[in-house]
Amino acid sequence: MEIPNPKIRVIFDKRRVEHCDLATLLEAFNPSAMSHQSLREYCGSVEFVFRGYEKDGRLPFLIPELRKFMRQLRRAWPHGAFFAGLSNSFLALEAFGQLENAAIIERENSNEFWVGIRSLELRRYIRQCRRTVDAIGRRCGMRRRDIDRRISDVDNYLKIRFGPTRQS
């Protein structure tokens, strides 16, 4: 199934999140069903938006049902690092959804928080993102430098949000 617009916004409303409804996304963004040209066009150009949480005072990754949704999404559709634009917090939210042992401490009456994560889990997630971008990029005929640039962009995006991780 081809997507008609090269820049696209995928909107998940609260009901879809709470029911882990992924059907539309899985159908529309199935890399094996998309043309090579479509894959190249959509690399890094899809914005994911979550509606219905605007009045929730918590940061998105502190909302349990959103974290659960992101875990389910990653299991069913591990292609986020390839498709997601880096202008919003989708990949950071996806990463938090995968980090089972994340400790998040909020400072009361403030927007400040502290996040404790296991760097091994984060490094594992980053490696998975790199492999996804590389595999889809090679399959659709992207140039090596474009694949490497996308991998670098995703790495930098995650490092800004989580800090550097030591490579093992």
C-alpha positions as CSV (number, residue, x, y, z in Angstrom):
1,M,0.0,0.0,0.0
2,E,1.5,3.3,-1.1
3,I,1.2,6.4,1.1
4,P,0.2,9.4,-1.1
5,N,2.0,12.2,0.7
6,P,5.8,12.2,1.2
7,K,5.5,14.3,4.5
8,I,2.9,12.7,6.7
9,R,1.6,13.0,10.3
10,V,0.3,9.9,12.0
11,I,-2.1,10.8,14.8
12,F,-2.9,8.4,17.7
13,D,-5.8,9.5,19.8
14,K,-6.1,8.5,23.4
15,R,-8.6,5.7,22.6
16,R,-6.2,4.1,20.2
17,V,-3.4,4.3,22.7
18,E,-5.4,2.8,25.5
19,H,-6.5,-0.1,23.2
20,C,-3.1,-0.5,21.6
21,D,-4.7,-0.1,18.2
22,L,-1.9,-0.4,15.7
23,A,-3.8,-1.8,12.7
24,T,-3.7,1.4,10.5
25,L,0.0,2.1,11.1
26,L,1.0,-1.5,10.5
27,E,-0.9,-1.5,7.2
28,A,0.3,1.9,5.9
29,F,3.9,1.6,6.9
30,N,4.8,-2.0,6.1
31,P,8.3,-1.8,4.6
32,S,8.0,-5.0,2.6
33,A,4.8,-3.7,0.9
34,M,6.2,-0.3,0.0
35,S,8.1,0.6,-3.1
36,H,11.8,1.4,-2.8
37,Q,11.2,5.0,-3.8
38,S,8.5,5.4,-1.2
39,L,10.8,4.0,1.5
40,R,13.5,6.5,0.5
41,E,11.0,9.4,0.5
42,Y,9.6,8.5,3.9
43,C,12.9,8.0,5.7
44,G,12.9,10.4,8.6
45,S,9.8,12.3,7.3
46,V,6.9,10.9,9.4
47,E,5.7,12.8,12.4
48,F,3.9,10.8,15.1
49,V,1.4,12.8,17.3
50,F,-0.5,11.7,20.4
51,R,-3.8,13.4,21.0
52,G,-5.8,13.5,24.1
53,Y,-2.9,14.0,26.5
54,E,-2.6,17.8,26.1
55,K,-4.3,18.5,29.5
56,D,-2.3,15.8,31.3
57,G,0.3,17.5,33.4
58,R,2.7,14.6,33.1
59,L,5.5,14.4,30.6
60,P,4.6,11.8,27.9
61,F,7.0,9.2,29.1
62,L,5.6,9.3,32.6
63,I,2.2,8.2,31.4
64,P,1.9,4.4,31.9
65,E,-0.6,3.7,29.1
66,L,1.6,5.6,26.7
67,R,4.7,3.6,27.7
68,K,2.7,0.4,27.4
69,F,1.5,1.5,23.9
70,M,5.1,2.3,22.8
71,R,6.3,-1.2,24.0
72,Q,3.5,-2.8,22.0
73,L,4.3,-0.6,19.0
74,R,8.0,-1.5,19.1
75,R,7.3,-5.2,19.3
76,A,4.8,-5.1,16.3
77,W,6.6,-2.4,14.3
78,P,10.4,-2.0,14.9
79,H,10.8,0.5,12.1
80,G,10.4,3.8,14.0
81,A,14.1,4.8,13.7
82,F,13.8,4.6,9.9
83,F,10.5,6.5,9.5
84,A,10.3,8.9,12.4
85,G,11.1,12.6,12.0
86,L,13.4,13.9,14.7
87,S,11.5,17.1,15.3
88,N,9.4,15.7,18.1
89,S,9.9,13.2,20.9
90,F,8.6,10.0,19.3
91,L,11.9,8.1,19.4
92,A,12.7,9.2,22.9
93,L,9.2,8.1,23.9
94,E,9.8,4.8,22.1
95,A,13.1,4.3,23.9
96,F,11.5,5.0,27.3
97,G,8.8,2.5,26.5
98,Q,11.5,-0.2,26.0
99,L,13.5,0.6,29.1
100,E,11.9,-1.6,31.7
101,N,14.2,-0.5,34.5
102,A,14.0,3.2,34.0
103,A,13.6,5.2,37.3
104,I,12.0,8.5,36.8
105,I,11.9,11.0,39.7
106,E,10.0,14.2,39.3
107,R,10.6,17.3,41.4
108,E,7.3,18.4,42.9
109,N,5.8,21.7,41.5
110,S,8.5,21.9,38.9
111,N,9.2,20.7,35.3
112,E,12.5,19.2,36.5
113,F,13.0,15.5,36.6
114,W,15.8,12.9,36.8
115,V,15.9,9.8,34.8
116,G,18.0,6.8,35.9
117,I,18.4,4.2,33.2
118,R,20.6,1.2,32.6
119,S,23.0,2.2,29.9
120,L,23.1,-1.4,28.7
121,E,19.3,-1.3,27.9
122,L,19.7,2.0,26.1
123,R,22.8,0.8,24.1
124,R,20.8,-2.3,23.1
125,Y,17.9,0.0,21.9
126,I,20.3,2.2,19.9
127,R,22.0,-0.8,18.3
128,Q,18.5,-2.1,17.2
129,C,17.7,1.4,15.7
130,R,21.0,1.3,13.8
131,R,20.3,-2.2,12.4
132,T,16.8,-1.2,11.4
133,V,17.9,1.9,9.5
134,D,20.7,-0.1,7.9
135,A,18.5,-3.0,6.8
136,I,15.7,-1.0,5.4
137,G,18.1,1.5,3.8
138,R,20.0,-1.2,2.0
139,R,16.8,-3.0,0.9
140,C,15.5,0.1,-0.7
141,G,18.8,1.1,-2.4
142,M,19.7,4.1,-0.3
143,R,23.3,5.2,-0.8
144,R,25.6,4.2,2.0
145,R,26.3,7.8,3.0
146,D,22.6,8.5,3.3
147,I,22.1,5.4,5.5
148,D,25.1,6.5,7.6
149,R,23.8,10.0,7.9
150,R,20.4,8.8,9.1
151,I,22.1,6.5,11.6
152,S,24.2,9.4,12.8
153,D,21.1,11.7,13.1
154,V,19.3,9.1,15.2
155,D,22.3,8.5,17.4
156,N,22.7,12.3,18.0
157,Y,19.0,12.7,18.7
158,L,19.1,10.0,21.3
159,K,22.4,11.3,22.8
160,I,20.9,14.7,23.3
161,R,17.9,13.2,25.2
162,F,19.8,10.6,27.2
163,G,23.4,11.7,27.3
164,P,26.3,9.7,25.8
165,T,26.5,6.0,26.4
166,R,29.8,4.1,26.4
167,Q,30.1,1.6,23.6
168,S,31.1,-1.9,24.6
